[in-house]
């Protein structure tokens, strides 16, 4: 048994199995959640891990197949001329903030530091063909339903094979660094990736748009540079665990769980990203350069806070 499999097997016994409504599966290798990245500084955060070949064409006409039935932001399901299905989270018409651009940015960052992500892209506007005619629509996040990625179900933050691993706790620290608030299990997707006759599972945090703004229990506004700049990140360390200022309704997911070592590990991962890469991530989400710089400045402050926590030496 490899070291990774041994660690994950023990974690699975201690914390329970996946909550997918079926019999508990065998322990998952850590690589199904996180693969240690190499050459982080060479990652392209504008096109993302799937590259330009998977991106939606900005001049394409997309055929409407369904309307989104849940969530804060409006959305549609569309098909392009190549027969590819896209789930589109459009710009918001309310005070909750636009989730689509935020989701693209955070997805780019997570993939760059080793966490699996599906193909997501941003278009500011797109042409929609429906029964009542063809027109230009507000854009947003486009997520491709690629045949190589089969959605199996959701997975639980509390009960999974990784709870006692640093990459799991580091993932939570990264999301909290971005002021993520919607940390519910329904936003976690288990995929089965099939390529070249082989398959593997991916444990993915998806629907990342409720971030980069304020935190709170009831409809916090995300994607807002003013609110993000004003929000504290870490308030201290108590009984060996980091205390976060995040006021999410899902406190049990992260409170009394993340150590200073975990937060520093996460900060060190993110610190490998260059200024160009951060700007590319925000450009991928459609942000103007001046707004991007404000977000990036605060993100770097949070990274420094995470890396500067007192770490016990053993």
Phi, psi and omega in degrees: 000133180288164180301316181298315182294323179296315179298315183290324179298316178297316180300321181295318179296324184283327192246355178099177184258176178296143180263077182247013178076020181223179178298146181302128179280168175294163180302142182264143173294149182302331182294346176284343174259314188212134173245126183305121186282148172243146178052052179305322183295346180263356183291140179267107183270000174274307180278338178081179187292339182268346174079178184289336184293339178264356186284151173288143179280127184295340181259005181287158170257125184255133180269129179290132174241334180195159173259146175293138186250001182209168178098171183280315182274146176292162180191164180218160170252128185226164177232137179266182185295340179272001181082011181276136180267134180235138172257118188251123173258108189275170177301143183283150173244035183216190184266008183275349180093157180278121181275329185303306179301319179299316182299318180296315181300308185292324176300318178299317182292314180300317180295325181294331183256015168111358182263135185293143178215146175284172179288114177231143183216170181234134169233135181290330178204161178207159180266125184246130175254124179224178182300330183266012176129184181242134183204163177274133185241156173299138183271206182154212180278128174252119177247122183279133172269080185282140181300337181285347181244106178261126178282122183264324181164197177256168176224155190266137173296325188272328186234097180203176186278000189243001191301334181260020180250149180295319178300327176293310181291327176294325176298315177298318179299321178295314180297320178292328177298330177270006184063037174294138182237333187269064186269056179261155184300328183297341178274358178260127183241132172266119178252155165247114180268125180239120180214136175050044175079359179242157179222152176210158179268148174236127173261112192239136168269119186239176180053062189268010193286342181276075185199181179056040177203223178270168173240156181171173183276330187236108174045057175293147182274124179253172178063034184235112184297321179302309183292322180295318179298327184275350187273127173289159183251296182241133181259345179159191178231132181223128178054034177086003180238147179287137173257126184255148178281349182304127183256028179304155175288352185251050182302325184295342180290326189233339182288141182055040180226326188258125180271164174304325178297320178296314181295319179295321177301314179296315179298321179294323175300310183293331182293345178287342182283134181277169176301320178298318181294319175298317179296323178295321179298316179287328175295322177299330178271004176083017182278145174289150184304319183292323177290320178303315182298326178292315177299314184297320180300315180291321177301317180293326174298315179296322177299315180297322178297314180298318182286339184266003180294146177293123183249129179291135177260127181243000000 
